[in-house]
Amino acid sequence: MPKATLLCALLVLVSSVGTAFADDVRPVAGPVILARSGVQATYLWDASPYVAKLVGDKDVGDAGLRTLEGTAVAVLRDKARTSRSKTLVLRVVYTRSGEVSPVYGTLTFNGVENLATLTAARDAIVKFGAAWNGEIAHGTTPANLKIAITGKLPPPQ
């Protein structure tokens, strides 16, 4: 009987770890478009609604970037299924907002932030992509994935 109890406890622990990694990958919010095709396919993700949700949840800084990277990997995995390119590049951008316009009562446009660029071989994404979210959640960059953080998330509001 103790073996069955230990086995059940181990099963619960393993399934909860998998759930923790799955929770780190939020659904994609914002359009992802193919900007360039060929040997290297370049995609642009306007992550403005995604970043707004991160800011609203006060999930910014390193934790917010890791969450965004996990979702960006999910985008690459989705695009790798149908792409014929050898390399996939995902550029993550969002629109910055400024002060509230006294005339219109809405936030003003304050430019575009180039937040990150993820690059990987399509074969590596297909083969290892499912395991990459776990590595990113632990704060490490997978060996076959290049992540360049070129901007920053806005401060919490």
Secondary structure, 3 states (H helix, E strand, C coil): CHHHHHHHHHHHHHHHHHHHHHHHCCCCCCCEEEEECCCEEEEEEECHHHHHHHHHCCCCHHHHHHHHHHHHHHHHHHHHHHCCCCEEEEEEEEEEEEEECCCCCCEEEEEEEEEEEEEEEHHHHHHHHHHHHHHHHCCCCCCCEEEEECCCCCCCC
